[in-house]
Amino acid sequence: MTKYARRTALVVGEATGIGLAVAKRLVEGGASVLLTARTEEERAHAVAELGPPPGS
């Protein structure tokens, strides 16, 4: 079992820089993450970095 299994995290800020790095660590630990992005390009980049949502 991973450290953050069955946990949900909300990362508020940007989908770049520190916000994206924190989201990556949480996802690697098994958490479901909701990450905010200011633009469609940032959102697309974050999805590419983090992978698709579970079950999609």
C-alpha positions as MATLAB code, in Angstrom:
seq = 'MTKYARRTALVVGEATGIGLAVAKRLVEGGASVLLTARTEEERAHAVAELGPPPGS';
ca = [
       0.000    0.000    0.000;
       1.265    3.460   -0.790;
       1.656    6.317    1.653;
      -1.347    8.357    0.410;
      -3.620    5.549   -0.802;
      -7.334    6.376   -0.551;
      -6.495   10.053    0.107;
      -7.613   13.063   -1.897;
      -5.558   16.246   -2.110;
      -6.378   19.706   -3.430;
      -3.337   21.620   -4.678;
      -4.255   25.278   -5.112;
      -1.949   27.553   -7.014;
      -0.560   26.820  -10.400;
      -0.140   23.691  -12.440;
       3.526   24.573  -12.865;
       6.539   24.886  -10.598;
       6.083   23.992   -6.945;
       2.364   23.209   -7.306;
       3.034   20.633   -9.996;
       5.953   19.159   -8.040;
       3.763   18.718   -4.943;
       1.009   17.149   -7.044;
       3.510   14.717   -8.595;
       4.709   13.546   -5.181;
       1.146   13.039   -3.979;
       0.206   11.065   -7.106;
       3.352    8.955   -6.782;
       2.267    8.222   -3.215;
      -1.154    7.027   -4.373;
      -3.334   10.111   -3.761;
      -6.048   11.409   -6.051;
      -5.184   15.032   -6.786;
      -7.248   18.001   -7.899;
      -4.891   20.636   -9.265;
      -5.906   24.112  -10.399;
      -4.581   25.678  -13.604;
      -4.963   29.180  -15.013;
      -4.879   28.225  -18.680;
      -5.782   25.295  -20.897;
      -2.100   24.930  -21.777;
      -1.118   24.590  -18.097;
      -3.884   22.033  -17.592;
      -2.741   20.003  -20.596;
       0.862   20.096  -19.378;
      -0.167   18.945  -15.879;
      -2.234   16.066  -17.281;
       0.725   15.006  -19.415;
       3.017   15.093  -16.373;
       0.621   13.445  -13.901;
      -1.253   11.084  -16.184;
      -5.009   10.738  -16.669;
      -7.413   10.557  -13.737;
      -7.972    7.067  -12.313;
     -10.724    5.178  -14.082;
     -10.567    7.198  -17.279;
];
